[in-house]
């Protein structure tokens, strides 16, 4: 059981890492496009992000179910709370991202930029919550947690700045 869960976690970690890079890449392309510096060459990235989001949700559901059903090493209350926080932050991100996609909110008006900022903030929150799990899933040392969180926060801050300048 642990072996299949381990494989699922590793696969989910790989998908999540690529998804984070694709999401931030999409945001960068979008910000550049708002400033007229990039004319839509990144549209293909949207479909990669959508596919990866679906895979990540499915893999996360499978790994969560496996963790919660583990009778040999049942999760602590703290782990269950953290899992719930990952799902809440992910659901909030998904809801606002779907709103962004459904209404084609791609900037211009201030209200549209607020929606884009909300997507960016929720992406950063979800990533910051999930960093510890991501590092474990990828077999990377937990000592990288602070550096990865700093990198994510700086990337989100730079993109937010570019969104409004």
FIKOLZA-1660 file (N, C-alpha, C; in steps of 0.1 Angstrom, whole numbers, plus 5000, padded with zeros to 4 digits):
% residues 165
   i   px   py   pz ch aa at
   1 5008 4988 5000  A  X  N
   1 5000 5000 5000  A  X CA
   1 5009 5013 5000  A  X  C
   2 5019 5013 5008  A  X  N
   2 5028 5024 5009  A  X CA
   2 5035 5027 4996  A  X  C
   3 5038 5016 4989  A  X  N
   3 5046 5017 4976  A  X CA
   3 5037 5024 4966  A  X  C
   4 5024 5020 4964  A  X  N
   4 5016 5026 4954  A  X CA
   4 5013 5041 4958  A  X  C
   5 5011 5043 4971  A  X  N
   5 5009 5057 4976  A  X CA
   5 5021 5065 4973  A  X  C
   6 5033 5059 4975  A  X  N
   6 5045 5066 4973  A  X CA
   6 5047 5070 4958  A  X  C
   7 5043 5061 4949  A  X  N
   7 5043 5064 4935  A  X CA
   7 5033 5075 4931  A  X  C
   8 5021 5074 4937  A  X  N
   8 5011 5084 4934  A  X CA
   8 5016 5098 4939  A  X  C
   9 5022 5098 4951  A  X  N
   9 5027 5111 4957  A  X CA
   9 5038 5116 4948  A  X  C
  10 5048 5108 4943  A  X  N
  10 5058 5112 4935  A  X CA
  10 5053 5118 4922  A  X  C
  11 5043 5111 4916  A  X  N
  11 5037 5116 4903  A  X CA
  11 5030 5129 4906  A  X  C
  12 5023 5130 4917  A  X  N
  12 5015 5142 4920  A  X CA
  12 5025 5153 4922  A  X  C
  13 5036 5150 4929  A  X  N
  13 5047 5161 4931  A  X CA
  13 5052 5166 4918  A  X  C
  14 5055 5157 4909  A  X  N
  14 5060 5161 4896  A  X CA
  14 5050 5170 4888  A  X  C
  15 5037 5165 4888  A  X  N
  15 5026 5173 4882  A  X CA
  15 5025 5186 4888  A  X  C
  16 5025 5187 4902  A  X  N
  16 5024 5199 4909  A  X CA
  16 5035 5209 4906  A  X  C
  17 5047 5204 4905  A  X  N
  17 5059 5213 4902  A  X CA
  17 5058 5218 4888  A  X  C
  18 5054 5210 4879  A  X  N
  18 5052 5215 4865  A  X CA
  18 5041 5225 4864  A  X  C
  19 5030 5222 4872  A  X  N
  19 5018 5230 4872  A  X CA
  19 5022 5244 4878  A  X  C
  20 5030 5245 4888  A  X  N
  20 5034 5257 4894  A  X CA
  20 5042 5266 4884  A  X  C
  21 5051 5259 4877  A  X  N
  21 5059 5266 4867  A  X CA
  21 5050 5271 4856  A  X  C
  22 5041 5262 4851  A  X  N
  22 5032 5266 4840  A  X CA
  22 5023 5278 4845  A  X  C
  23 5018 5277 4857  A  X  N
  23 5008 5287 4862  A  X CA
  23 5016 5301 4863  A  X  C
  24 5028 5301 4869  A  X  N
  24 5035 5313 4869  A  X CA
  24 5040 5318 4855  A  X  C
  25 5043 5308 4847  A  X  N
  25 5046 5312 4833  A  X CA
  25 5034 5319 4826  A  X  C
  26 5023 5313 4828  A  X  N
  26 5010 5318 4822  A  X CA
  26 5008 5332 4827  A  X  C
  27 5010 5334 4840  A  X  N
  27 5008 5347 4846  A  X CA
  27 5018 5357 4840  A  X  C
  28 5030 5353 4839  A  X  N
  28 5040 5362 4833  A  X CA
  28 5037 5366 4818  A  X  C
  29 5033 5356 4810  A  X  N
  29 5028 5359 4797  A  X CA
  29 5017 5369 4797  A  X  C
  30 5007 5366 4806  A  X  N
  30 4996 5375 4807  A  X CA
  30 4999 5389 4810  A  X  C
  31 5008 5391 4820  A  X  N
  31 5012 5404 4824  A  X CA
  31 5020 5411 4812  A  X  C
  32 5028 5404 4806  A  X  N
  32 5036 5410 4794  A  X CA
  32 5026 5414 4783  A  X  C
  33 5016 5405 4782  A  X  N
  33 5006 5408 4771  A  X CA
  33 4998 5421 4775  A  X  C
  34 4995 5423 4788  A  X  N
  34 4988 5435 4792  A  X CA
  34 4996 5448 4789  A  X  C
  35 5009 5446 4789  A  X  N
  35 5017 5458 4786  A  X CA
  35 5021 5459 4772  A  X  C
  36 5015 5450 4763  A  X  N
  36 5018 5450 4749  A  X CA
  36 5031 5445 4745  A  X  C
  37 5038 5438 4754  A  X  N
  37 5051 5433 4751  A  X CA
  37 5051 5418 4746  A  X  C
  38 5039 5412 4746  A  X  N
  38 5038 5398 4742  A  X CA
  38 5024 5396 4736  A  X  C
  39 5024 5392 4724  A  X  N
  39 5011 5391 4717  A  X CA
  39 5005 5377 4716  A  X  C
  40 5002 5371 4727  A  X  N
  40 4994 5359 4727  A  X CA
  40 5001 5346 4723  A  X  C
  41 5014 5346 4723  A  X  N
  41 5022 5334 4720  A  X CA
  41 5020 5324 4731  A  X  C
  42 5015 5327 4742  A  X  N
  42 5014 5318 4753  A  X CA
  42 5001 5311 4755  A  X  C
  43 4992 5313 4745  A  X  N
  43 4979 5307 4746  A  X CA
  43 4979 5292 4748  A  X  C
  44 4989 5285 4742  A  X  N
  44 4990 5270 4744  A  X CA
  44 4993 5267 4758  A  X  C
  45 4999 5276 4766  A  X  N
  45 5002 5273 4780  A  X CA
  45 4989 5271 4788  A  X  C
  46 4978 5278 4784  A  X  N
  46 4966 5277 4791  A  X CA
  46 4961 5263 4791  A  X  C
  47 4962 5256 4780  A  X  N
  47 4957 5242 4779  A  X CA
  47 4965 5233 4787  A  X  C
  48 4978 5235 4787  A  X  N
  48 4987 5227 4796  A  X CA
  48 4983 5229 4810  A  X  C
  49 4981 5241 4814  A  X  N
  49 4977 5244 4828  A  X CA
  49 4964 5237 4832  A  X  C
  50 4954 5238 4823  A  X  N
  50 4941 5232 4825  A  X CA
  50 4943 5216 4826  A  X  C
  51 4950 5210 4818  A  X  N
  51 4952 5196 4818  A  X CA
  51 4960 5192 4831  A  X  C
  52 4970 5200 4835  A  X  N
  52 4977 5197 4847  A  X CA
  52 4969 5199 4859  A  X  C
  53 4960 5209 4859  A  X  N
  53 4951 5211 4871  A  X CA
  53 4942 5199 4873  A  X  C
  54 4937 5193 4862  A  X  N
  54 4928 5182 4863  A  X CA
  54 4936 5170 4868  A  X  C
  55 4948 5168 4863  A  X  N
  55 4956 5157 4868  A  X CA
  55 4960 5159 4883  A  X  C
  56 4963 5171 4887  A  X  N
  56 4967 5174 4900  A  X CA
  56 4955 5171 4910  A  X  C
  57 4943 5176 4906  A  X  N
  57 4932 5173 4915  A  X CA
  57 4929 5158 4916  A  X  C
  58 4929 5151 4905  A  X  N
  58 4927 5137 4906  A  X CA
  58 4938 5129 4914  A  X  C
  59 4950 5133 4912  A  X  N
  59 4961 5126 4920  A  X CA
  59 4960 5130 4934  A  X  C
  60 4957 5143 4937  A  X  N
  60 4956 5148 4951  A  X CA
  60 4944 5140 4958  A  X  C
  61 4933 5138 4951  A  X  N
  61 4922 5131 4957  A  X CA
  61 4926 5117 4960  A  X  C
  62 4934 5110 4951  A  X  N
  62 4938 5096 4953  A  X CA
  62 4948 5096 4965  A  X  C
  63 4957 5105 4966  A  X  N
  63 4967 5105 4977  A  X CA
  63 4961 5108 4990  A  X  C
  64 4951 5117 4990  A  X  N
  64 4944 5121 5002  A  X CA
  64 4936 5109 5007  A  X  C
  65 4929 5103 4998  A  X  N
  65 4921 5091 5002  A  X CA
  65 4930 5080 5008  A  X  C
  66 4941 5078 5002  A  X  N
  66 4950 5068 5006  A  X CA
  66 4955 5071 5020  A  X  C
  67 4959 5084 5022  A  X  N
  67 4964 5088 5035  A  X CA
  67 4953 5086 5046  A  X  C
  68 4941 5091 5043  A  X  N
  68 4931 5090 5053  A  X CA
  68 4926 5076 5056  A  X  C
  69 4928 5067 5047  A  X  N
  69 4924 5053 5048  A  X CA
  69 4935 5044 5054  A  X  C
  70 4947 5050 5056  A  X  N
  70 4958 5042 5061  A  X CA
  70 4956 5038 5076  A  X  C
  71 4954 5025 5077  A  X  N
  71 4952 5020 5091  A  X CA
  71 4965 5017 5098  A  X  C
  72 4976 5015 5091  A  X  N
  72 4989 5012 5097  A  X CA
  72 4995 5025 5103  A  X  C
  73 4994 5036 5095  A  X  N
  73 4999 5049 5099  A  X CA
  73 4989 5059 5097  A  X  C
  74 4978 5059 5106  A  X  N
  74 4968 5069 5104  A  X CA
  74 4973 5083 5106  A  X  C
  75 4967 5093 5099  A  X  N
  75 4972 5106 5100  A  X CA
  75 4968 5113 5113  A  X  C
  76 4977 5121 5118  A  X  N
  76 4974 5129 5130  A  X CA
  76 4963 5139 5127  A  X  C
  77 4958 5145 5138  A  X  N
  77 4949 5156 5136  A  X CA
  77 4955 5168 5129  A  X  C
  78 4968 5170 5132  A  X  N
  78 4975 5181 5126  A  X CA
  78 4976 5179 5111  A  X  C
  79 4979 5166 5107  A  X  N
  79 4980 5163 5093  A  X CA
  79 4967 5165 5086  A  X  C
  80 4956 5161 5093  A  X  N
  80 4943 5162 5087  A  X CA
  80 4939 5177 5085  A  X  C
  81 4943 5185 5094  A  X  N
  81 4940 5200 5093  A  X CA
  81 4948 5205 5082  A  X  C
  82 4961 5201 5080  A  X  N
  82 4969 5206 5069  A  X CA
  82 4963 5202 5056  A  X  C
  83 4959 5189 5055  A  X  N
  83 4953 5184 5043  A  X CA
  83 4940 5192 5040  A  X  C
  84 4932 5195 5050  A  X  N
  84 4920 5203 5047  A  X CA
  84 4924 5217 5042  A  X  C
  85 4935 5223 5048  A  X  N
  85 4939 5236 5043  A  X CA
  85 4944 5236 5029  A  X  C
  86 4951 5225 5025  A  X  N
  86 4955 5224 5011  A  X CA
  86 4943 5223 5002  A  X  C
  87 4932 5215 5006  A  X  N
  87 4920 5214 4998  A  X CA
  87 4913 5227 4997  A  X  C
  88 4912 5235 5008  A  X  N
  88 4905 5247 5008  A  X CA
  88 4912 5257 5000  A  X  C
  89 4925 5258 5001  A  X  N
  89 4933 5268 4993  A  X CA
  89 4932 5264 4978  A  X  C
  90 4933 5251 4975  A  X  N
  90 4932 5247 4961  A  X CA
  90 4918 5249 4955  A  X  C
  91 4907 5247 4963  A  X  N
  91 4894 5249 4959  A  X CA
  91 4891 5264 4956  A  X  C
  92 4897 5273 4965  A  X  N
  92 4895 5287 4963  A  X CA
  92 4903 5291 4950  A  X  C
  93 4915 5286 4948  A  X  N
  93 4922 5289 4936  A  X CA
  93 4915 5285 4924  A  X  C
  94 4910 5272 4924  A  X  N
  94 4902 5267 4913  A  X CA
  94 4890 5276 4909  A  X  C
  95 4883 5280 4920  A  X  N
  95 4871 5288 4918  A  X CA
  95 4874 5301 4911  A  X  C
  96 4884 5308 4916  A  X  N
  96 4887 5321 4910  A  X CA
  96 4894 5319 4896  A  X  C
  97 4902 5308 4894  A  X  N
  97 4908 5306 4881  A  X CA
  97 4897 5303 4871  A  X  C
  98 4887 5295 4875  A  X  N
  98 4876 5292 4866  A  X CA
  98 4868 5304 4862  A  X  C
  99 4866 5313 4872  A  X  N
  99 4859 5326 4870  A  X CA
  99 4867 5334 4859  A  X  C
 100 4880 5334 4861  A  X  N
 100 4889 5341 4852  A  X CA
 100 4888 5335 4838  A  X  C
 101 4888 5322 4837  A  X  N
 101 4887 5315 4824  A  X CA
 101 4873 5317 4818  A  X  C
 102 4862 5316 4826  A  X  N
 102 4849 5316 4820  A  X CA
 102 4845 5330 4815  A  X  C
 103 4850 5340 4821  A  X  N
 103 4846 5353 4817  A  X CA
 103 4857 5360 4808  A  X  C
 104 4868 5353 4806  A  X  N
 104 4878 5358 4797  A  X CA
 104 4885 5371 4803  A  X  C
 105 4885 5372 4816  A  X  N
 105 4891 5383 4823  A  X CA
 105 4906 5384 4821  A  X  C
 106 4910 5392 4812  A  X  N
 106 4924 5392 4809  A  X CA
 106 4931 5405 4811  A  X  C
 107 4925 5413 4819  A  X  N
 107 4931 5426 4822  A  X CA
 107 4924 5438 4816  A  X  C
 108 4931 5449 4815  A  X  N
 108 4925 5461 4810  A  X CA
 108 4918 5469 4821  A  X  C
 109 4905 5466 4824  A  X  N
 109 4898 5473 4834  A  X CA
 109 4904 5469 4848  A  X  C
 110 4903 5479 4857  A  X  N
 110 4908 5477 4871  A  X CA
 110 4902 5465 4878  A  X  C
 111 4888 5463 4876  A  X  N
 111 4881 5452 4882  A  X CA
 111 4887 5438 4877  A  X  C
 112 4890 5438 4864  A  X  N
 112 4896 5425 4858  A  X CA
 112 4909 5422 4865  A  X  C
 113 4917 5433 4867  A  X  N
 113 4930 5431 4873  A  X CA
 113 4929 5426 4887  A  X  C
 114 4919 5430 4894  A  X  N
 114 4917 5426 4908  A  X CA
 114 4914 5411 4908  A  X  C
 115 4906 5406 4898  A  X  N
 115 4904 5391 4897  A  X CA
 115 4917 5384 4894  A  X  C
 116 4925 5390 4885  A  X  N
 116 4938 5384 4882  A  X CA
 116 4947 5384 4895  A  X  C
 117 4947 5395 4902  A  X  N
 117 4954 5395 4915  A  X CA
 117 4949 5385 4924  A  X  C
 118 4936 5383 4925  A  X  N
 118 4931 5372 4934  A  X CA
 118 4936 5358 4930  A  X  C
 119 4936 5356 4917  A  X  N
 119 4942 5343 4912  A  X CA
 119 4956 5341 4917  A  X  C
 120 4964 5352 4915  A  X  N
 120 4978 5352 4918  A  X CA
 120 4980 5350 4934  A  X  C
 121 4972 5357 4942  A  X  N
 121 4973 5355 4956  A  X CA
 121 4969 5341 4961  A  X  C
 122 4959 5336 4955  A  X  N
 122 4954 5323 4959  A  X CA
 122 4964 5312 4954  A  X  C
 123 4970 5314 4942  A  X  N
 123 4981 5305 4937  A  X CA
 123 4992 5305 4947  A  X  C
 124 4997 5317 4951  A  X  N
 124 5008 5318 4961  A  X CA
 124 5004 5311 4974  A  X  C
 125 4992 5314 4979  A  X  N
 125 4988 5308 4992  A  X CA
 125 4988 5292 4991  A  X  C
 126 4982 5287 4980  A  X  N
 126 4981 5273 4978  A  X CA
 126 4995 5267 4977  A  X  C
 127 5004 5273 4970  A  X  N
 127 5018 5269 4969  A  X CA
 127 5025 5269 4982  A  X  C
 128 5023 5280 4989  A  X  N
 128 5030 5281 5002  A  X CA
 128 5025 5271 5012  A  X  C
 129 5012 5267 5012  A  X  N
 129 5007 5257 5020  A  X CA
 129 5012 5243 5017  A  X  C
 130 5014 5241 5004  A  X  N
 130 5018 5228 4999  A  X CA
 130 5033 5225 4997  A  X  C
 131 5041 5235 5000  A  X  N
 131 5056 5233 4998  A  X CA
 131 5062 5221 5005  A  X  C
 132 5058 5220 5018  A  X  N
 132 5064 5209 5026  A  X CA
 132 5060 5195 5019  A  X  C
 133 5048 5194 5015  A  X  N
 133 5044 5181 5009  A  X CA
 133 5051 5180 4995  A  X  C
 134 5052 5190 4988  A  X  N
 134 5058 5190 4975  A  X CA
 134 5072 5185 4976  A  X  C
 135 5080 5191 4985  A  X  N
 135 5094 5187 4987  A  X CA
 135 5095 5172 4991  A  X  C
 136 5086 5168 5000  A  X  N
 136 5086 5154 5004  A  X CA
 136 5082 5145 4992  A  X  C
 137 5072 5149 4984  A  X  N
 137 5068 5141 4973  A  X CA
 137 5079 5139 4962  A  X  C
 138 5087 5150 4961  A  X  N
 138 5098 5150 4951  A  X CA
 138 5111 5144 4957  A  X  C
 139 5111 5140 4969  A  X  N
 139 5123 5135 4976  A  X CA
 139 5134 5145 4978  A  X  C
 140 5130 5158 4979  A  X  N
 140 5139 5169 4982  A  X CA
 140 5140 5172 4997  A  X  C
 141 5152 5177 5001  A  X  N
 141 5153 5180 5016  A  X CA
 141 5144 5190 5021  A  X  C
 142 5139 5188 5033  A  X  N
 142 5129 5198 5038  A  X CA
 142 5136 5211 5042  A  X  C
 143 5149 5211 5042  A  X  N
 143 5156 5224 5044  A  X CA
 143 5154 5234 5033  A  X  C
 144 5149 5229 5022  A  X  N
 144 5147 5238 5010  A  X CA
 144 5134 5246 5012  A  X  C
 145 5126 5242 5022  A  X  N
 145 5112 5248 5023  A  X CA
 145 5113 5263 5024  A  X  C
 146 5121 5269 5032  A  X  N
 146 5122 5284 5033  A  X CA
 146 5126 5290 5020  A  X  C
 147 5136 5284 5013  A  X  N
 147 5140 5290 5000  A  X CA
 147 5129 5289 4990  A  X  C
 148 5123 5278 4989  A  X  N
 148 5112 5277 4979  A  X CA
 148 5100 5286 4982  A  X  C
 149 5097 5287 4995  A  X  N
 149 5086 5297 4999  A  X CA
 149 5090 5311 4995  A  X  C
 150 5103 5315 4998  A  X  N
 150 5107 5328 4995  A  X CA
 150 5107 5330 4979  A  X  C
 151 5111 5321 4972  A  X  N
 151 5111 5322 4957  A  X CA
 151 5096 5323 4952  A  X  C
 152 5087 5316 4958  A  X  N
 152 5073 5317 4954  A  X CA
 152 5067 5330 4957  A  X  C
 153 5070 5335 4969  A  X  N
 153 5065 5348 4974  A  X CA
 153 5071 5359 4965  A  X  C
 154 5083 5359 4962  A  X  N
 154 5090 5369 4954  A  X CA
 154 5084 5369 4940  A  X  C
 155 5082 5357 4934  A  X  N
 155 5076 5356 4921  A  X CA
 155 5062 5362 4921  A  X  C
 156 5054 5358 4931  A  X  N
 156 5040 5364 4931  A  X CA
 156 5040 5379 4933  A  X  C
 157 5049 5384 4941  A  X  N
 157 5050 5398 4944  A  X CA
 157 5054 5406 4931  A  X  C
 158 5064 5401 4924  A  X  N
 158 5069 5407 4912  A  X CA
 158 5057 5407 4901  A  X  C
 159 5050 5396 4900  A  X  N
 159 5039 5395 4890  A  X CA
 159 5028 5405 4894  A  X  C
 160 5025 5406 4907  A  X  N
 160 5015 5415 4912  A  X CA
 160 5019 5429 4909  A  X  C
 161 5031 5432 4911  A  X  N
 161 5036 5446 4908  A  X CA
 161 5035 5449 4893  A  X  C
 162 5039 5439 4885  A  X  N
 162 5038 5441 4871  A  X CA
 162 5024 5442 4866  A  X  C
 163 5015 5436 4873  A  X  N
 163 5001 5436 4869  A  X CA
 163 4995 5450 4870  A  X  C
 164 5000 5458 4880  A  X  N
 164 4994 5471 4883  A  X CA
 164 5003 5482 4879  A  X  C
 165 5015 5480 4873  A  X  N
 165 5023 5491 4869  A  X CA
 165 5022 5494 4855  A  X  C
% end
